[in-house]
Amino acid sequence: FPELHQGFLAIERIGGGTNVIRAGRQEITLGAQRLVGNADWAQRGRSFDGVRATFGAAPRAALDLFSTQIADRAAGRTFDASFHGIHATLPVERAVSVELYGLYNRERSDAATDQGSVGTRLTAAPGVLSVELDAAYQFGDRADRSVSAYMLRAAAGPSLPFPAPMTGRVLIAFEHYSGGDPLDADVRVFDALFGTAHAFLGYADLFTNIPAHTAGHGIQDLGVRAILTPREGTDLLANAHIFRAATAAGLP
């Protein structure tokens, strides 16, 4: 049913609490959706065929495990592809949490892919200053070539001293997706997999598919975000970005 966006069976409150198992076609979002998201801002959102088990819920400790089938020769595709992962949210203390994840994507076609992605995310907002740190590393094989690629991001900014109920915040962020030369023996280009880049690399959506939209050269982004909330339920947002290729190798 290619036109069906979601259709799944859910077993909820397993052992009490918010535990749930879903089987079927479903949206999957992990953390900030950097590598796994539903792309619900697009005309056609993203969903997966598979099984997902969720235990707990943020901001408390939570654990997600999923296994999905991306493509299947039995369904008329020319190759088989699957995507699996585990994601844990660990609250360290009030207003501080750490996320850890491991992802595995596999494809069997003319050029095989067996790629792993591991990463972490730290968020902290103990007072007027908020901090976000992200790091991920990819390894294994992509299209029959060895992979060694990475992503780094750091962001920080203060709350603005407006009288209640108005609130505001400024966030300055720098992120780096590794790139490489097409002639390299190994792949050094970071693959954002099924992420929602819209939230990170600008609402103009110039780079929604990394690495395709950067021609394999990676990307660096220095960005500033300002958020003003005059009242609950109303946000005014302004973003500015400066982009450049992470590597100039192979560029004219």
Residue pairs with C-beta under 8 A, 6 or more apart in sequence:
1 7
1 25
4 25
5 25
5 44
5 45
5 47
6 24
6 25
6 26
6 27
6 47
7 24
7 25
8 22
8 23
8 24
8 25
8 26
9 22
9 23
9 24
10 20
10 21
10 22
11 20
11 21
11 22
12 19
12 20
13 19
13 20
14 20
14 21
17 56
18 54
18 56
18 57
19 53
19 54
19 55
19 56
20 53
20 54
21 51
21 52
21 53
21 54
22 51
22 52
22 53
22 54
23 50
23 51
24 49
25 47
25 48
25 49
26 47
26 48
26 50
26 52
27 38
27 40
27 45
27 46
27 47
27 48
28 36
28 38
28 47
28 48
28 52
28 66
28 68
29 36
29 37
29 38
29 196
30 36
30 37
30 64
30 85
30 87
30 101
31 87
31 89
31 99
31 101
31 121
32 121
32 134
32 199
32 200
33 195
33 196
33 199
34 121
34 134
34 136
34 151
34 192
34 195
34 196
34 200
35 101
35 103
35 117
35 119
35 136
35 192
35 193
35 194
35 195
36 85
36 87
36 103
36 193
36 194
36 195
37 46
37 194
37 195
37 196
38 45
38 46
38 47
38 196
39 45
39 46
39 196
39 198
39 208
40 46
40 196
41 196
41 198
46 194
48 66
48 68
48 70
48 83
48 194
49 68
49 69
49 70
50 66
50 67
50 68
50 69
50 83
51 66
51 67
51 68
52 64
52 65
52 66
53 64
53 65
53 66
54 62
54 63
54 64
55 62
55 63
55 64
56 62
56 63
56 89
58 89
58 91
58 97
59 89
59 91
59 97
60 89
60 91
61 88
61 89
61 90
61 91
62 88
62 89
63 86
63 87
63 88
63 89
64 85
64 86
64 87
64 88
65 85
65 86
66 84
66 85
67 82
67 84
68 82
68 83
68 84
69 81
69 82
70 81
70 82
70 83
70 105
70 107
71 77
71 79
71 80
71 81
71 107
72 80
73 79
73 80
78 109
79 107
79 108
79 109
80 107
80 108
80 109
81 105
81 106
81 107
81 108
81 109
81 113
82 105
82 106
83 103
83 104
83 105
83 106
83 193
83 194
84 103
84 104
84 105
84 106
85 101
85 102
85 103
85 104
86 101
86 102
87 99
87 100
87 101
88 99
88 100
88 101
89 97
89 98
89 99
90 97
90 98
90 99
90 100
91 97
92 98
94 126
95 124
95 125
95 126
96 122
96 123
96 124
96 125
96 126
97 122
97 123
97 124
98 120
98 121
98 122
99 120
99 121
99 122
100 119
100 120
101 117
101 118
101 119
101 120
102 116
102 117
102 118
103 116
103 117
103 118
103 193
104 114
104 115
104 116
104 117
105 113
105 115
105 117
105 193
106 113
106 114
106 115
107 113
111 143
111 144
112 141
112 143
112 144
113 140
113 141
113 142
113 143
114 140
114 141
115 138
115 139
115 140
115 141
115 142
115 147
115 191
116 138
116 139
116 140
117 136
117 137
117 138
117 191
117 193
118 136
118 137
119 134
119 135
119 136
119 137
119 151
120 134
120 135
120 136
121 132
121 133
121 134
122 131
122 132
122 133
122 134
123 130
123 131
123 132
124 130
124 131
124 132
125 131
128 158
128 159
129 156
129 157
129 158
129 159
130 156
130 157
130 158
130 159
130 169
130 171
131 155
131 156
132 153
132 154
132 155
132 156
132 171
132 173
133 153
133 154
133 155
134 151
134 152
134 153
134 154
134 175
135 150
135 151
135 152
135 153
136 150
136 151
136 190
137 149
137 150
138 147
138 148
138 149
138 150
138 190
138 191
139 147
139 148
140 146
140 147
141 147
142 187
142 191
143 187
145 185
145 186
145 187
146 185
146 186
146 187
147 186
147 187
147 188
148 186
148 187
148 188
149 178
149 180
149 187
149 188
149 189
149 190
149 191
150 178
150 190
151 175
151 176
151 177
151 178
151 190
151 192
152 175
152 176
153 173
153 174
153 175
153 176
153 200
154 173
154 174
154 175
155 171
155 172
155 173
155 174
156 171
156 172
157 169
157 170
157 171
157 172
157 225
158 169
158 170
159 167
159 168
159 169
160 167
160 168
160 169
160 170
160 228
162 168
162 228
165 230
165 231
165 232
166 228
166 229
166 230
166 231
167 228
167 229
168 226
168 227
168 228
168 229
169 226
169 227
170 224
170 225
170 226
170 227
171 224
171 225
171 226
171 227
172 223
172 224
173 221
173 222
173 223
173 224
173 225
174 220
174 221
174 222
174 223
175 200
175 201
175 220
175 221
175 223
176 218
176 219
176 220
176 221
176 246
177 190
177 192
177 210
177 211
177 214
177 218
177 219
177 220
177 246
178 188
178 189
178 190
178 218
178 246
178 247
179 188
179 189
179 190
179 211
179 214
179 216
179 217
179 218
179 219
179 245
179 246
179 247
179 249
180 186
180 187
180 188
180 189
180 216
180 217
180 218
180 247
180 249
181 247
181 249
181 250
182 216
182 250
183 250
184 249
189 211
189 216
189 217
189 218
190 210
190 211
190 218
191 210
191 211
192 209
192 210
192 211
195 210
197 205
197 207
197 208
197 209
197 210
198 205
198 208
200 221
201 207
201 208
201 210
201 219
201 221
201 241
201 243
202 221
202 223
202 239
202 241
202 243
203 239
206 213
206 243
207 213
207 214
207 219
207 243
210 219
211 217
211 218
214 245
214 246
217 245
217 246
217 247
217 248
217 249
217 250
217 251
218 245
218 246
218 247
219 243
219 244
219 245
219 246
220 243
220 244
220 245
220 246
221 241
221 242
221 243
222 241
222 242
223 239
223 240
223 241
223 242
224 239
224 240
225 237
225 238
225 239
226 237
226 238
226 239
227 235
227 236
227 237
228 235
228 236
228 237
229 235
229 236
230 236
245 251
